[in-house]
Amino acid sequence: MRSGATVVITSLLREDGPANSIETLAVSKDAAWVVATPRYNAPPHGAGDCFAALFLGHHLYMRDLEFSLGFATTAIHAVIVASAEAGTEELLLVPTQDRLRPVKFDFPPNRVR
């Protein structure tokens, strides 16, 4: 791994983590942040790739790990919820495109380092 790189771990399930939740952890040389969202047993195909694209886009734009994690998590959760409610195995990106760039966190990250 390159010195100073940012690492993001998705689908983090910890024994001591929040019940019925799934977490995402983002770590850089300066800080580490974790965010928990409700867990869905069968997220639509492509959720991880979509999250990675959202995180990268927010991170390139803002250069702030906390905000990048919070906004990407909020956005992908909205897409997953809409897709799950529709009963589809694919992400409903076009109908939820207005939620891909949120203006506030639905799930605020917690600093862990």
C-alpha positions as a printed NumPy array, in Angstrom:
array([[  0.   ,   0.   ,   0.   ],
       [  1.234,   3.471,  -0.885],
       [  2.29 ,   5.65 ,   2.028],
       [ -0.45 ,   8.156,   2.849],
       [ -3.13 ,   6.157,   1.005],
       [ -6.76 ,   6.157,   2.061],
       [ -8.348,   2.756,   2.667],
       [-12.094,   2.113,   2.823],
       [-13.627,  -1.102,   4.156],
       [-17.267,  -1.724,   3.292],
       [-19.671,  -4.351,   4.619],
       [-17.929,  -4.342,   7.976],
       [-19.66 ,  -6.599,  10.497],
       [-18.256,  -6.483,  14.024],
       [-19.341,  -8.57 ,  16.996],
       [-19.342,  -5.395,  19.088],
       [-20.917,  -3.27 ,  16.345],
       [-24.46 ,  -1.898,  16.325],
       [-27.171,  -4.566,  16.069],
       [-28.817,  -5.025,  12.639],
       [-26.307,  -2.622,  11.121],
       [-23.473,  -2.753,   8.651],
       [-20.531,  -0.404,   8.875],
       [-18.088,   1.3  ,   6.584],
       [-14.648,   2.318,   7.811],
       [-12.42 ,   4.897,   6.13 ],
       [ -8.812,   5.299,   7.258],
       [ -6.186,   7.814,   6.199],
       [ -2.829,   8.754,   7.692],
       [ -4.559,  11.507,   9.688],
       [ -7.83 ,   9.967,  10.859],
       [-10.22 ,   7.035,  10.833],
       [-13.997,   7.291,  10.592],
       [-16.734,   4.658,  10.836],
       [-20.384,   4.944,   9.897],
       [-23.215,   2.469,  10.543],
       [-26.362,   2.022,   8.457],
       [-29.253,  -0.448,   8.632],
       [-28.312,  -3.813,   7.166],
       [-30.14 ,  -5.357,   4.216],
       [-29.664,  -9.09 ,   3.723],
       [-29.609,  -8.907,  -0.055],
       [-28.417,  -5.539,  -1.328],
       [-28.837,  -4.99 ,  -5.057],
       [-26.014,  -5.958,  -7.398],
       [-23.47 ,  -3.2  ,  -7.849],
       [-23.907,  -1.522,  -4.458],
       [-20.2  ,  -1.809,  -3.617],
       [-19.09 ,  -0.449,  -6.97 ],
       [-21.594,   2.387,  -6.714],
       [-20.404,   3.232,  -3.193],
       [-16.778,   3.26 ,  -4.381],
       [-17.636,   5.662,  -7.207],
       [-19.634,   7.909,  -4.879],
       [-16.874,   7.961,  -2.263],
       [-14.189,   8.718,  -4.834],
       [-16.246,  11.489,  -6.412],
       [-16.974,  13.132,  -3.073],
       [-13.356,  12.696,  -1.942],
       [-11.889,  14.227,  -5.091],
       [-14.308,  17.147,  -4.783],
       [-14.022,  17.802,  -1.038],
       [-10.728,  16.225,   0.074],
       [-12.313,  15.537,   3.464],
       [-12.542,  11.948,   4.691],
       [-15.429,  12.499,   7.113],
       [-17.598,  14.313,   4.586],
       [-16.739,  11.924,   1.749],
       [-17.714,   8.931,   3.896],
       [-20.878,  10.581,   5.217],
       [-22.152,  11.751,   1.852],
       [-21.315,   8.505,   0.008],
       [-22.951,   6.412,   2.739],
       [-26.07 ,   8.577,   2.778],
       [-26.341,   8.401,  -1.019],
       [-25.852,   4.635,  -1.41 ],
       [-28.238,   3.926,   1.437],
       [-30.968,   5.935,  -0.306],
       [-30.38 ,   3.995,  -3.531],
       [-30.378,   0.629,  -1.713],
       [-33.602,   1.462,   0.142],
       [-35.391,   2.498,  -3.054],
       [-34.135,  -0.604,  -4.859],
       [-35.132,  -2.923,  -1.986],
       [-38.59 ,  -1.36 ,  -1.745],
       [-39.048,  -1.905,  -5.489],
       [-37.989,  -5.541,  -5.082],
       [-35.327,  -5.318,  -7.773],
       [-31.927,  -6.991,  -7.745],
       [-30.408,  -4.07 ,  -9.638],
       [-29.727,  -0.572,  -8.352],
       [-32.332,   1.986,  -9.312],
       [-29.817,   4.684, -10.202],
       [-31.875,   6.753, -12.621],
       [-34.962,   7.091, -10.378],
       [-32.735,   7.954,  -7.394],
       [-30.203,  10.206,  -9.114],
       [-31.433,  13.208,  -7.128],
       [-30.16 ,  11.446,  -3.968],
       [-26.634,  10.789,  -5.209],
       [-25.359,  14.16 ,  -3.99 ],
       [-26.944,  14.736,  -0.576],
       [-26.589,  18.025,   1.269],
       [-26.592,  16.505,   4.765],
       [-25.706,  13.226,   6.433],
       [-28.447,  10.771,   7.27 ],
       [-25.758,   8.683,   8.97 ],
       [-22.998,  10.828,  10.504],
       [-19.555,   9.216,  10.654],
       [-17.914,   8.744,  14.054],
       [-14.225,   9.434,  14.44 ],
       [-12.384,   6.407,  15.801],
       [ -8.829,   7.715,  15.435]])
